[in-house]
Every structure is written in C-alpha cells, then in structure tokens.
Amino acid sequence: MYRVWNFLTNYSLLLIIGAVTALIWANTNPDTYHHFVEFVIWDHAPIGHLHDGHRTLTLHYLVNDVLMALFFAIAAKEVWEAVVLKDGSLRGKKAATPLFATAGGMFGPIGVYLGLAYFLGSDTYNAVANGWAIPTATDIAFSYLVGRIVFGAGHPAVRFLLLLAIADDAAGLIILAIFYPSGDLAPVWLLASLGAAVGVFVLFNWLPRKMDAGKPNRPNSTWIRKNLHFVPYAIAACISWYGFMRSGLHPALGLLPIVPTLPHADRAFGFFSDAEKHLHDLLNVVEHALKHPVEVILFFFGLLNAGVEFSSMGDATWLVLAGLLIGKPVGILLFGWFAAVPLKLGIPQGMRIIDLVVIGFVAAIGFTVSLFVATVAFPAGEVQDAAKMGALFSFAAAIVSIIAGKLCRVQKTELQPAE
C-alpha cells in the first residue's frame, strides 16, 4: 500500500485536489469560480483567445493552451521512446495484441457514444456528436494506479495495460490534432514548427555528433551540452508552440515536434520507471526537471476545468460514461481476443482472456484527457459541462474494476524482491 500511495502523491494527488476544490467551489459559489477561471491576465496580448478582433490572455487559456503543452510533451516523450528505442515497449510482436486492444478501446466507445446519441434523437445527436472522442481517452496515471490495486504490481496485465494506455495516448494526440483544431486552419504556420524542429535537431544534435565521429571524448557534443544545455530546444519549443497556435491546431500540442529532436539514451526502462532518473541524456533530464512543475500545472488544470455544477448533468454525461464503462471493456475484449486467438498473436504468459474485461474497465478511467477533450469539443455551456461531468464520473470505473477483478477471480501478483 505504501508504494501505491507514493505513486499517487507523485503523479496524481495535486490533480485530484484541484478537481475536488473546483467541484466544491463551483457548487457553493459559482459566480466567483467562473470569474476566477476567466480572469484576464493580459488584454490585447500576442497570444490568447480571440476577442473582438484582439487576443486576450486569460488564466484558463494560460493553463489549458500554454502550460498543458508541457504535460502533453511528457506524454509524447513516453510514446516516442516506446516506439523508436531498441527496448521500446511498443516495438515488435509483443506490442501487437495491446495495439489491437487499443483500437478496440477507441472504436468501442465511439460506437456506443454515437449509437446511443443517435437513438436519443436527431436534436440530441447534433448537440453532442462532436464529443465522440471524449470516451476514447485513458488516463495513464490513474489507470496504472488502479491496475496495480486490482492485479498487483507484478501481474503481466499491468504491463499490458500500460502498453495499451501509451498507444491510446498516441492516438489521442493524433485525434486532437486532426479533429479538434482551435480555430481557422492556416497550415502554412506549421512550417515554423517544422523549421524549428529540423533546425534545432540538425544544429544541436546531429551536427555535433557528426563532428565527433571517431572522437571518444565527444568535444562538440559535450561543449553544447555543458554550455547551452536545453536552451536551444526551449527556444525551438516556443517557436513551435507559436506555429501551432497560429496554424489553428490546438497549441497544447505545440511541443510535440520538438520532443524527438532531443538527444536521448538508446534504451527505455518502461513507463513510470524509477530507473530512468539515473539516465543523464537530455531528454530524460528535461522530463524529470518538468515533473514537479507539471504536477502544479495539473492542479490548476483540475481547478480550472473540473468546476461544474451537479445540476449540469445531462445526455452528454451519460453518453460519455456509457462510452467509457461499456464501450471500453467490450471493445478491448473483442479486439484483444481477435488478436490473441484467431490471429494467434497471443497474450502475455500469466494473463487470461477474461483479464481483458478487467483491463477494459480499468482503462475506462478517462479523467484528465477526457476532461481536456471535453473542453475543446464543445463551446462553454451546458453541453460542455455535462460532458465534463461524465469525464469526472469516470472515476467510478475504479470501483467497477475492483468488483470485476473479484468476479473474474483475478489472482493478484506482487513484484518479487530482488535476490
């Protein structure tokens, strides 16, 4: 239990505190809460929401569109390592069944969400259809936490769940970029992001390594690392973010092109691995430097986005919950079974097919990313608030997961101490 609590405090506690504070505040004094959320930091700013022909930087925009870019950069870092590194968890046959299950965990919720919305009538469907991606999300940190509680830290289902969640994150980033632009599209501005990424990679990563070929002491790479550190990448990140903002794509994704340009170690210890803190490549150093700031950012994200009144519950609430609590487990079971049995890709030793049902319920905890998607899928108002309530209530999946684990007779497996 100590390890679970330690993990919770490291990755999720501030976010929970922010969300709970927002719920209490919004339901006791909604006027002051909404005034706080839309507090204007800088009118006629170079960045921010367009308002009467000029940009206004509000507290909500600062957190959701600027600072959350650091959160998505860390998520992208884990996806990048899982895909490209030699020991990456999403490489090779071992990732095939989790990737199939990930697809099921996205198509299932979409089908349930849109199907039930269509059944409720054209007015409801037209009002809520744009929120189809909300129940596709899986909150990696909370899912991992609940997965450890249900299966035990040493059960192969926990690693399967992490592979699924990482792949889900990657798909979610693509969905946000393609289907939820923040304004009118101006793709030419993406050239600024591309130029920043290519420029910083060539000048401060590839070229120094090329010049150091055959030199064991790597003088050029060492000089850049010692004297410039992450500064060139920070400048490139700002340019890339601005390019995303002006292009119409959601600026919270603006750092994604820069993540692959950072020098990185050619090995991955796995998601949430404590061993990574001993790596000294720039990518891991930057990630660990951002860890505590991102925790604070997630507190404010929860505070500024989770404040919905309980009276806001509506059709979107139940559609999001149905997509998560029905679509996720059904989709993950069907697609995972299809990959493991008919396609003969198999599942990890020590796992059973029935464990896919429990994994599906654990993955139904959408929370952070579902909440974020709800804010971009709908304009502020009743439908957005109802959808946010569904994202918040997805915490119920944790209780359902524990019950499902008991019914499916999951045998908890703890990590074996090293000899």
Secondary structure as GFF3:
##gff-version 3
##sequence-region A 1 419
A	DSSP	alpha_helix	2	11	.	.	.	ID=ss1
A	DSSP	alpha_helix	13	28	.	.	.	ID=ss2
A	DSSP	alpha_helix	30	37	.	.	.	ID=ss3
A	DSSP	beta_strand	40	42	.	.	.	ID=ss4
A	DSSP	beta_strand	49	51	.	.	.	ID=ss5
A	DSSP	beta_strand	54	58	.	.	.	ID=ss6
A	DSSP	alpha_helix	59	61	.	.	.	ID=ss7
A	DSSP	pi_helix	62	67	.	.	.	ID=ss8
A	DSSP	alpha_helix	68	84	.	.	.	ID=ss9
A	DSSP	three_ten_helix	93	95	.	.	.	ID=ss10
A	DSSP	alpha_helix	96	119	.	.	.	ID=ss11
A	DSSP	alpha_helix	122	128	.	.	.	ID=ss12
A	DSSP	three_ten_helix	129	131	.	.	.	ID=ss13
A	DSSP	three_ten_helix	134	136	.	.	.	ID=ss14
A	DSSP	alpha_helix	140	151	.	.	.	ID=ss15
A	DSSP	alpha_helix	156	179	.	.	.	ID=ss16
A	DSSP	three_ten_helix	187	189	.	.	.	ID=ss17
A	DSSP	alpha_helix	190	201	.	.	.	ID=ss18
A	DSSP	pi_helix	202	206	.	.	.	ID=ss19
A	DSSP	alpha_helix	207	211	.	.	.	ID=ss20
A	DSSP	alpha_helix	219	227	.	.	.	ID=ss21
A	DSSP	alpha_helix	231	247	.	.	.	ID=ss22
A	DSSP	three_ten_helix	251	253	.	.	.	ID=ss23
A	DSSP	three_ten_helix	259	261	.	.	.	ID=ss24
A	DSSP	three_ten_helix	274	278	.	.	.	ID=ss25
A	DSSP	alpha_helix	282	305	.	.	.	ID=ss26
A	DSSP	three_ten_helix	310	312	.	.	.	ID=ss27
A	DSSP	alpha_helix	315	322	.	.	.	ID=ss28
A	DSSP	pi_helix	323	327	.	.	.	ID=ss29
A	DSSP	alpha_helix	328	340	.	.	.	ID=ss30
A	DSSP	alpha_helix	355	362	.	.	.	ID=ss31
A	DSSP	alpha_helix	367	377	.	.	.	ID=ss32
A	DSSP	alpha_helix	382	393	.	.	.	ID=ss33
A	DSSP	alpha_helix	396	407	.	.	.	ID=ss34
###
